[in-house]
Amino acid sequence: MVSHPDRDVRAVLAQKVCRNIRQADLSEHEKTVVSQILSLIAKDAAAMVRRALAVTLKNSPNLPRDIALKLIRDVDSIAVPVLSSSPVLNDEDLLDILRSKAAAKMMAITKRPNITGDVVKAIIRFGDSRVVASVAANDGAEIDQETGALMLSLYHDNDLIKESFIARRDLPPTIVEKLITLISAEAAIRLNENHEIPIEMAMDLASRSRERAQIDFISQSWVSRDLKSLTARLAKEDRLTNTLIVRAACCGQMRFVEQALAQKSGVSLNKSALMVHDSGTFGLKALCARAGLGNSDFMLLRASIAIFADLELKGANYSKERFQTLMLERVLSLPVTFSDADSEYLLEKLDALDALCA
């Protein structure tokens, strides 16, 4: 294998040897022998022979780590298969390659079946937009709320990265919310397909103002567990407006109202919830004043909360859509003067719900 003058023959023989090694259950002595054999192959002057080793053992735990480290520092055609798949490499090995900023090798790392958050952050730091888009599309890459937000902030004008996020099977809800304020109508349709967001809502999120769309996003059951972080971020971005809170109340999103008023007033969530649902008026009025809501906002909030409580007390087994429909019908019948924008929003929301319930 190592002395044959024809490189093609050496490559074929190397591949045969590596296939035998790939799935073998090796003893410690056999591992030593295998390491010696593979060292000879890894030193071959012909790239074709070294590539036969890299490709055949790229997924194998039997590839000795010292050989793997040698291969990932070889030319791209040899390094890429090992970087993209080898389970024997650890984060430090990958970080060393990322620091080199070798484009093809960085791209290979983004294809690995599992990528830790530390490696993802290094990819963002050292890679270009194509590399970042590749890791964004990899479901095996750990992308938490903070990292995803950083990627969208750095590349908010990059359609490839937005498309890559949309292609993921799972995203933190707050990242979905941030993403859908940036995308086109066509991308909204794909977001609907991949993340089960109702198409009407996705289109609204893509084409209308953030605040109008935000309420529909909040209504999704899968985002409810992240309301604290969502409201905190909305407040940080100056998007936790009084109008948003009042519209959410009109639609029956009381958990969001409790969290939002807690965020704006600085009281605990438990205290906010107690004050929101206090049977008297003083608790809610004091909370609204502390949160910076005016008297007209307070009046509409109080009425919406009373309607919400009445519907819940009836104990009927309403669907989510039916409950919201009843909320909106009764809110719109209140002797209150709505702004044109609020009236338009609530009426359009009611029309959409009527269509769903039909």
C-alpha distance (Angstrom), angle and dihedral (degrees) to the residues before:
residue distance angle dihedral
M1 . . .
V2 3.79 . .
S3 3.80 99.2 .
H4 3.80 103.0 43.0
P5 3.84 108.9 117.0
D6 3.83 94.3 -140.2
R7 3.81 112.2 81.9
D8 3.84 91.7 -157.4
V9 3.79 90.4 57.7
R10 3.81 91.3 46.7
A11 3.82 89.8 51.0
V12 3.82 92.7 51.0
L13 3.81 91.6 47.9
A14 3.80 91.5 46.7
Q15 3.78 90.3 52.3
K16 3.82 91.4 51.3
V17 3.79 91.6 51.2
C18 3.79 92.0 47.3
R19 3.81 92.4 49.6
N20 3.80 88.9 57.0
I21 3.78 90.6 49.5
R22 3.82 96.2 44.0
Q23 3.82 100.1 80.0
A24 3.81 100.4 15.7
D25 3.80 121.0 128.9
L26 3.79 97.9 -130.4
S27 3.78 129.4 -160.2
E28 3.79 118.7 -140.6
H29 3.80 90.9 -99.6
E30 3.80 91.2 49.3
K31 3.81 90.5 50.4
T32 3.80 89.0 56.5
V33 3.79 91.6 50.9
V34 3.80 92.0 46.0
S35 3.79 90.6 51.1
Q36 3.79 90.4 54.0
I37 3.81 92.3 49.2
L38 3.78 93.6 47.6
S39 3.79 91.7 47.3
L40 3.79 88.4 60.1
I41 3.81 91.3 50.7
A42 3.81 92.2 46.4
K43 3.81 89.8 55.4
D44 3.79 94.3 53.3
A45 3.78 112.0 127.0
A46 3.81 92.2 -137.2
A47 3.80 114.5 84.3
M48 3.82 89.3 -151.4
V49 3.81 90.6 64.4
R50 3.80 94.0 47.3
R51 3.80 89.3 47.0
A52 3.82 90.2 53.8
L53 3.81 87.2 57.8
A54 3.81 93.8 45.9
V55 3.79 96.1 47.3
T56 3.80 96.3 43.6
L57 3.82 96.4 47.4
K58 3.83 99.5 32.6
N59 3.84 92.2 111.0
S60 3.79 98.4 32.9
P61 3.80 125.2 109.1
N62 3.81 86.0 -153.9
L63 3.80 92.2 73.2
P64 3.82 103.3 105.8
R65 3.79 111.1 -120.9
D66 3.81 93.9 -128.0
I67 3.81 89.2 55.4
A68 3.80 90.7 47.4
L69 3.82 90.6 52.2
K70 3.79 89.5 51.9
L71 3.80 91.9 49.6
I72 3.82 96.3 49.5
R73 3.80 89.2 56.5
D74 3.80 91.2 52.1
V75 3.80 125.3 91.9
D76 3.80 117.4 -55.1
S77 3.82 96.4 -99.7
I78 3.81 89.2 59.7
A79 3.80 100.6 34.2
V80 3.80 98.4 47.1
P81 3.85 98.6 65.6
V82 3.81 91.7 50.1
L83 3.81 94.6 43.9
S84 3.78 92.7 49.9
S85 3.80 97.1 49.4
S86 3.81 119.2 7.1
P87 3.82 114.0 122.1
V88 3.82 92.2 -162.2
L89 3.81 93.6 71.8
N90 3.79 119.0 92.4
D91 3.80 131.4 -156.1
E92 3.80 93.8 -91.6
D93 3.80 90.7 55.0
L94 3.79 90.4 52.1
L95 3.81 93.8 44.2
D96 3.81 90.4 54.4
I97 3.79 90.0 55.5
L98 3.79 92.4 45.8
R99 3.80 91.0 53.4
S100 3.79 88.4 57.8
K101 3.83 88.7 61.6
A102 3.81 91.8 -143.9
A103 3.81 100.8 166.3
A104 3.82 101.1 -146.2
K105 3.80 92.5 43.8
M106 3.79 92.5 48.6
M107 3.78 90.0 50.7
A108 3.81 89.9 50.8
I109 3.81 91.0 55.2
T110 3.81 90.1 54.6
K111 3.82 88.7 60.5
R112 3.81 95.8 58.1
P113 3.81 115.0 123.6
N114 3.81 91.2 -123.4
I115 3.80 126.3 26.6
T116 3.79 122.5 178.2
G117 3.78 123.3 -134.4
D118 3.82 91.9 -108.5
V119 3.80 91.5 56.5
V120 3.81 91.1 46.2
K121 3.81 90.0 54.1
A122 3.81 90.3 50.1
I123 3.80 90.1 50.4
I124 3.81 89.0 54.3
R125 3.80 90.7 47.9
F126 3.80 98.9 47.3
G127 3.81 103.9 23.7
D128 3.77 133.9 81.8
S129 3.79 126.2 -124.6
R130 3.83 93.9 -83.0
V131 3.79 91.7 54.5
V132 3.81 92.3 45.9
A133 3.82 90.6 48.9
S134 3.80 90.2 52.0
V135 3.80 94.0 53.6
A136 3.82 90.3 43.7
A137 3.80 89.3 59.6
N138 3.82 93.8 47.9
D139 3.81 110.3 99.5
G140 3.79 89.1 -162.0
A141 3.80 91.9 62.7
E142 3.79 116.3 97.3
I143 3.79 104.9 -124.6
D144 3.77 112.7 169.5
Q145 3.78 127.6 -173.6
E146 3.81 94.8 -88.0
T147 3.80 95.2 47.1
G148 3.79 93.7 45.2
A149 3.79 91.3 49.7
L150 3.81 90.1 50.5
M151 3.81 91.4 51.9
L152 3.79 92.6 50.2
S153 3.78 91.3 45.4
L154 3.80 93.8 51.5
Y155 3.80 94.3 43.0
H156 3.81 103.5 28.0
D157 3.81 90.6 137.7
N158 3.80 95.5 46.6
D159 3.80 111.0 102.6
L160 3.81 92.9 -170.1
I161 3.80 92.1 61.4
K162 3.80 92.0 46.2
E163 3.81 89.3 51.1
S164 3.80 90.1 48.7
F165 3.80 91.8 53.9
I166 3.80 90.5 48.3
A167 3.82 89.3 53.5
R168 3.82 92.2 58.8
R169 3.79 117.6 103.0
D170 3.79 94.0 -140.9
L171 3.79 134.0 28.9
P172 3.81 133.6 165.9
P173 3.83 106.3 -96.3
T174 3.80 92.0 -122.1
I175 3.81 89.1 57.4
V176 3.79 90.4 50.1
E177 3.81 88.4 51.8
K178 3.79 91.8 49.7
L179 3.79 92.6 44.6
I180 3.77 96.3 52.0
T181 3.78 92.6 57.4
L182 3.82 88.9 61.7
I183 3.79 105.5 43.4
S184 3.78 136.0 92.9
A185 3.79 124.9 -112.7
E186 3.82 90.3 -102.5
A187 3.78 91.0 52.8
A188 3.80 89.7 48.2
I189 3.78 88.8 61.2
R190 3.80 90.6 54.5
L191 3.80 89.8 47.0
N192 3.77 87.2 55.4
E193 3.79 90.7 51.9
N194 3.81 95.9 47.9
H195 3.80 102.2 36.5
E196 3.81 103.2 29.3
I197 3.78 94.6 -118.2
P198 3.83 109.8 156.7
I199 3.78 108.4 -100.4
E200 3.80 94.1 -128.3
M201 3.77 89.8 54.4
A202 3.81 92.7 45.5
M203 3.79 91.4 52.4
D204 3.80 90.8 47.0
L205 3.78 90.1 50.4
A206 3.79 90.3 50.9
S207 3.79 98.5 46.5
R208 3.81 109.3 28.3
S209 3.76 137.2 59.4
R210 3.79 118.1 -66.3
E211 3.77 94.2 -117.9
R212 3.80 95.4 53.2
A213 3.78 91.0 49.3
Q214 3.80 95.4 42.5
I215 3.79 94.6 73.3
D216 3.79 93.4 56.5
F217 3.79 89.3 49.9
I218 3.79 91.4 51.7
S219 3.81 90.0 54.0
Q220 3.79 92.3 65.9
S221 3.80 110.2 105.8
W222 3.80 93.0 -140.7
V223 3.80 92.4 63.4
S224 3.79 96.4 51.6
R225 3.79 94.2 88.6
D226 3.81 89.8 59.0
L227 3.79 98.8 48.6
K228 3.80 93.4 115.1
S229 3.80 94.4 56.2
L230 3.81 91.3 39.4
T231 3.81 94.2 53.9
A232 3.81 91.3 43.5
R233 3.78 90.9 54.8
L234 3.81 92.9 44.5
A235 3.80 88.7 52.5
K236 3.81 91.9 48.4
E237 3.81 89.9 52.1
D238 3.84 92.6 45.7
R239 3.79 91.0 -115.7
L240 3.83 98.1 115.2
T241 3.78 91.2 96.5
N242 3.78 129.9 171.3
T243 3.79 89.5 -117.1
L244 3.79 91.2 55.5
I245 3.81 91.9 51.1
V246 3.80 94.0 48.0
R247 3.81 93.4 46.9
A248 3.79 90.2 49.0
A249 3.81 89.1 52.7
C250 3.81 91.1 50.4
C251 3.81 88.1 54.4
G252 3.80 92.5 49.7
Q253 3.80 97.5 -107.4
M254 3.79 93.9 143.0
R255 3.80 97.2 154.1
F256 3.77 88.3 59.3
V257 3.82 91.0 46.2
E258 3.81 90.5 52.9
Q259 3.81 92.0 48.6
A260 3.81 94.2 43.3
L261 3.81 94.1 50.0
A262 3.81 89.8 47.0
Q263 3.80 89.3 52.0
K264 3.81 94.8 47.8
S265 3.81 96.7 41.6
G266 3.79 98.4 40.8
V267 3.82 95.0 -127.0
S268 3.80 124.3 126.8
L269 3.79 120.3 -88.1
N270 3.81 91.7 -114.9
K271 3.80 91.8 52.8
S272 3.79 91.3 45.8
A273 3.81 91.4 51.8
L274 3.81 91.3 49.8
M275 3.80 92.1 49.4
V276 3.82 92.8 46.0
H277 3.79 92.8 53.2
D278 3.80 97.4 36.2
S279 3.80 108.1 134.5
G280 3.79 89.5 -135.8
T281 3.78 125.8 65.0
F282 3.79 101.1 -123.2
G283 3.81 97.9 74.6
L284 3.80 94.8 53.5
K285 3.80 92.9 39.8
A286 3.79 91.7 52.8
L287 3.79 91.3 46.9
C288 3.81 92.1 49.8
A289 3.78 91.7 48.7
R290 3.79 91.2 50.5
A291 3.82 90.6 47.6
G292 3.80 92.1 50.6
L293 3.82 98.9 -109.6
G294 3.79 117.5 146.3
N295 3.80 128.2 -129.1
S296 3.82 95.0 -94.5
D297 3.80 89.9 52.0
F298 3.80 89.9 49.0
M299 3.81 92.3 51.0
L300 3.80 93.2 51.3
L301 3.79 91.9 44.2
R302 3.79 91.6 50.9
A303 3.80 91.6 50.0
S304 3.81 92.9 47.1
I305 3.80 92.0 49.1
A306 3.82 90.7 50.0
I307 3.83 90.9 51.2
F308 3.79 90.4 47.3
A309 3.82 91.8 50.8
D310 3.81 92.1 47.5
L311 3.80 92.6 51.9
E312 3.79 91.6 47.9
L313 3.80 92.3 48.6
K314 3.80 90.6 56.2
G315 3.78 86.7 65.8
A316 3.78 94.0 -149.4
N317 3.80 116.8 159.5
Y318 3.80 95.2 -115.4
S319 3.76 122.1 173.9
K320 3.80 114.4 -124.4
E321 3.81 90.4 -105.8
R322 3.81 93.6 48.7
F323 3.80 92.0 47.9
Q324 3.80 91.5 52.0
T325 3.79 91.0 46.5
L326 3.81 91.7 54.7
M327 3.80 90.5 45.7
L328 3.79 92.7 53.1
E329 3.80 95.1 43.4
R330 3.78 91.3 54.0
V331 3.80 94.8 41.4
L332 3.80 91.3 51.5
S333 3.81 89.9 50.8
L334 3.80 92.0 57.5
P335 3.82 117.8 114.1
V336 3.80 89.3 -112.3
T337 3.78 130.2 122.3
F338 3.80 108.1 -126.4
S339 3.78 123.5 -162.4
D340 3.80 114.8 -109.0
A341 3.79 90.6 -110.2
D342 3.82 92.9 51.1
S343 3.79 92.8 45.7
E344 3.79 91.0 50.1
Y345 3.79 92.5 48.6
L346 3.81 95.6 47.2
L347 3.80 94.0 45.0
E348 3.80 92.7 48.5
K349 3.79 89.7 47.8
L350 3.79 90.1 51.2
D351 3.81 91.6 49.4
A352 3.78 90.7 51.7
L353 3.80 91.8 49.6
D354 3.80 92.1 47.7
A355 3.80 88.6 54.9
L356 3.80 91.1 51.4
C357 3.80 92.9 47.9
A358 3.80 94.3 45.4
